[in-house]
Amino acid sequence: MQTTLPCGGGNRGLRLLQAAPEREWPMRSASIKRKTKETDIAVTVALDGEGEAKIATGVGFFDHMLEQIARHSLIDVTIAATGDLHVDQHHTVEDVGIALGQALKQALGDMRGITRYADVNLPMDEAMTRVAIDISGRPYLVWKVAFTRPRIGEMDSELFREFFQALAQNAGITLHIENLYGRNNHHIAETCFKGLARALKAAIAIDPRQKTKVPSTKGSLSG
């Protein structure tokens, strides 16, 4: 379809604008709000984005890690979270994982056309972590990561597992994360988040050979 518009400046001519081609599939996005007596969280994701991140949880290192998910998955992510940080960080971190997982699941819809499986070995200096994902509708986390410090920045190290557990459970994905080696705890944590991002980017990508099909012999990825 072409649209003819005046160029301006009298009768100097007309220009033709070619209409932008329509996308082959709908924009995949979702917004989730979760409010309890412990936290108040709003999450928006756009799966076919550019990796833009607007993150505010009140936990600085956690914000930094969530930004890595957006940047390296190319999913646009907005998260605004307030929680009972005067108690500790547990409720905020876990509930962000819940809300982000729910948003991802909603945005994926019936998973028609997705690649579904992906894995990556993610290096960062001396550290290497392997992440594998199956967008299966069957939530499961395998976590083989150990930290030698109780905190990274101001974030409790034990809460990383809680985040990934909540994310996998609520997104309906099978997620395996294994740190193969590394010394620096910051690097180890960052490889987990970047590894998730890169695996997620590949797994949610539309496979043009099956863009109208759900990638399962069952015909469904609802669990």
C-alpha positions as CSV (number, residue, x, y, z in Angstrom):
1,M,0.0,0.0,0.0
2,Q,1.3,3.5,-0.9
3,T,0.3,6.8,0.5
4,T,0.9,10.1,-1.5
5,L,1.8,13.1,0.6
6,P,2.7,16.7,-0.4
7,C,6.4,17.5,0.0
8,G,5.7,21.0,1.2
9,G,6.9,24.3,-0.3
10,G,4.3,24.8,-2.9
11,N,4.2,22.5,-5.9
12,R,7.7,21.2,-5.7
13,G,6.3,17.7,-6.1
14,L,4.9,14.7,-4.2
15,R,6.6,12.0,-2.4
16,L,5.4,8.4,-2.0
17,L,5.6,6.7,1.4
18,Q,5.7,2.9,1.4
19,A,3.6,1.6,4.3
20,A,5.6,-0.3,6.8
21,P,5.0,-4.1,6.4
22,E,2.8,-5.7,9.0
23,R,4.4,-7.9,11.6
24,E,4.0,-11.6,10.9
25,W,2.9,-12.2,14.5
26,P,1.3,-9.9,17.2
27,M,3.5,-8.0,19.6
28,R,4.1,-10.1,22.6
29,S,3.8,-8.1,25.8
30,A,2.2,-8.2,29.2
31,S,1.8,-6.2,32.4
32,I,1.4,-7.7,35.8
33,K,0.5,-6.0,39.1
34,R,1.0,-7.8,42.4
35,K,0.2,-6.3,45.8
36,T,0.4,-7.9,49.2
37,K,1.0,-6.8,52.7
38,E,4.7,-7.3,52.1
39,T,5.3,-5.9,48.5
40,D,3.7,-3.7,45.8
41,I,5.1,-4.6,42.4
42,A,4.3,-3.6,38.8
43,V,6.0,-5.4,35.9
44,T,5.8,-4.9,32.1
45,V,7.6,-6.9,29.5
46,A,7.8,-6.6,25.7
47,L,9.4,-9.8,24.3
48,D,10.2,-8.3,20.9
49,G,11.9,-5.3,22.2
50,E,15.3,-3.8,22.2
51,G,16.5,-4.6,25.7
52,E,15.4,-1.4,27.4
53,A,15.2,-1.6,31.2
54,K,13.6,0.6,33.8
55,I,14.2,-1.1,37.1
56,A,13.7,0.0,40.7
57,T,13.4,-2.5,43.5
58,G,15.3,-0.8,46.3
59,V,18.0,-3.4,46.1
60,G,20.9,-2.0,44.0
61,F,22.7,-5.1,43.0
62,F,19.4,-6.8,42.2
63,D,18.5,-3.9,39.9
64,H,21.8,-4.3,38.2
65,M,21.2,-8.0,37.6
66,L,17.6,-7.5,36.3
67,E,19.0,-4.9,33.9
68,Q,21.3,-7.6,32.5
69,I,18.3,-9.8,31.8
70,A,16.7,-7.1,29.7
71,R,19.8,-6.0,27.9
72,H,21.0,-9.4,26.9
73,S,17.6,-11.0,26.1
74,L,16.4,-7.9,24.1
75,I,13.2,-8.0,26.2
76,D,12.1,-4.6,27.3
77,V,11.5,-4.8,31.0
78,T,10.0,-2.3,33.4
79,I,9.8,-3.2,37.1
80,A,8.7,-0.9,39.9
81,A,8.8,-2.6,43.3
82,T,8.5,-1.5,46.9
83,G,8.7,-3.9,49.8
84,D,9.4,-4.4,53.4
85,L,13.1,-4.0,53.2
86,H,13.1,-2.9,56.8
87,V,12.5,-6.6,57.5
88,D,14.9,-8.0,54.9
89,Q,15.1,-8.4,51.1
90,H,13.5,-11.8,50.8
91,H,9.9,-10.8,50.0
92,T,10.9,-8.2,47.5
93,V,13.3,-10.4,45.6
94,E,11.0,-13.4,45.6
95,D,7.9,-11.4,44.6
96,V,9.7,-9.7,41.7
97,G,10.6,-13.2,40.5
98,I,6.9,-14.2,40.8
99,A,5.6,-11.1,38.9
100,L,8.3,-11.2,36.2
101,G,7.6,-14.9,35.7
102,Q,3.9,-14.3,35.4
103,A,4.5,-11.5,32.9
104,L,6.7,-13.7,30.7
105,K,4.1,-16.5,30.7
106,Q,1.3,-14.1,29.8
107,A,3.3,-12.5,27.0
108,L,4.2,-15.9,25.5
109,G,0.6,-16.8,25.1
110,D,0.1,-20.3,23.7
111,M,3.8,-20.3,22.7
112,R,3.0,-20.8,19.0
113,G,6.1,-20.6,16.8
114,I,8.7,-20.3,19.6
115,T,12.0,-22.1,19.4
116,R,11.3,-23.5,23.0
117,Y,14.7,-25.0,23.9
118,A,18.0,-23.1,24.3
119,D,21.2,-23.4,26.2
120,V,24.3,-21.2,26.6
121,N,27.7,-21.3,28.3
122,L,28.2,-17.8,29.6
123,P,31.8,-16.7,30.5
124,M,32.8,-13.6,32.5
125,D,36.5,-13.3,33.2
126,E,37.4,-16.4,35.3
127,A,33.8,-17.6,35.8
128,M,31.7,-19.8,33.5
129,T,28.0,-20.7,34.0
130,R,25.8,-23.0,31.9
131,V,22.1,-22.2,31.6
132,A,19.6,-24.4,29.8
133,I,15.9,-23.6,29.3
134,D,12.8,-25.4,28.1
135,I,9.7,-23.3,27.8
136,S,7.6,-26.3,28.6
137,G,4.7,-25.3,30.8
138,R,6.3,-27.6,33.5
139,P,8.1,-25.5,36.1
140,Y,11.4,-26.9,37.5
141,L,14.6,-25.4,38.7
142,V,18.0,-27.1,38.9
143,W,20.4,-24.8,40.8
144,K,24.0,-25.8,41.1
145,V,25.6,-22.5,42.2
146,A,27.5,-21.8,45.4
147,F,28.7,-18.5,46.8
148,T,31.5,-17.9,49.2
149,R,30.2,-14.6,50.5
150,P,26.9,-14.0,52.3
151,R,26.3,-10.8,50.4
152,I,27.2,-9.3,47.0
153,G,26.9,-5.6,47.3
154,E,23.9,-5.3,49.7
155,M,22.1,-8.3,48.4
156,D,21.9,-11.6,50.3
157,S,23.5,-14.3,48.3
158,E,21.0,-17.0,49.2
159,L,18.2,-14.9,47.5
160,F,19.5,-15.5,44.0
161,R,18.1,-19.1,44.1
162,E,14.8,-17.8,45.5
163,F,14.5,-15.4,42.5
164,F,15.2,-18.0,39.9
165,Q,12.9,-20.5,41.6
166,A,10.0,-18.0,41.7
167,L,10.7,-17.0,38.1
168,A,10.8,-20.6,36.8
169,Q,7.7,-21.6,38.8
170,N,5.6,-18.7,37.6
171,A,6.8,-18.6,34.0
172,G,6.2,-22.3,33.6
173,I,9.7,-23.1,32.4
174,T,12.3,-25.7,33.1
175,L,15.5,-23.9,34.1
176,H,18.9,-25.5,34.8
177,I,21.7,-23.2,36.1
178,E,25.1,-24.6,36.9
179,N,28.2,-22.6,37.7
180,L,31.1,-24.6,36.2
181,Y,33.8,-22.6,37.8
182,G,34.8,-19.1,39.1
183,R,36.2,-17.3,42.1
184,N,34.7,-13.9,42.1
185,N,31.1,-13.9,43.5
186,H,30.0,-10.9,41.5
187,H,31.1,-12.6,38.3
188,I,29.4,-15.9,39.3
189,A,26.1,-14.1,40.0
190,E,26.3,-12.1,36.8
191,T,26.9,-15.1,34.6
192,C,23.7,-16.6,36.0
193,F,21.6,-13.7,35.0
194,K,23.3,-13.1,31.7
195,G,23.1,-16.8,30.9
196,L,19.4,-16.8,31.6
197,A,19.0,-13.7,29.3
198,R,20.8,-15.3,26.4
199,A,19.1,-18.6,26.7
200,L,15.7,-16.8,27.0
201,K,16.4,-14.7,24.0
202,A,17.0,-17.9,21.9
203,A,14.1,-19.9,23.4
204,I,11.4,-17.3,22.8
205,A,12.5,-16.5,19.3
206,I,10.1,-17.3,16.5
207,D,11.2,-20.2,14.3
208,P,10.0,-19.2,10.8
209,R,9.6,-22.9,9.9
210,Q,6.9,-23.5,12.6
211,K,5.5,-20.0,13.3
212,T,1.9,-21.3,13.2
213,K,2.6,-24.4,15.3
214,V,3.1,-25.1,19.0
215,P,6.5,-26.8,19.4
216,S,5.2,-30.0,21.0
217,T,3.8,-33.3,19.7
218,K,1.0,-32.8,22.2
219,G,0.0,-29.6,20.5
220,S,0.1,-27.7,23.8
221,L,2.7,-26.3,26.2
222,S,0.2,-25.7,29.0
223,G,1.9,-28.2,31.4
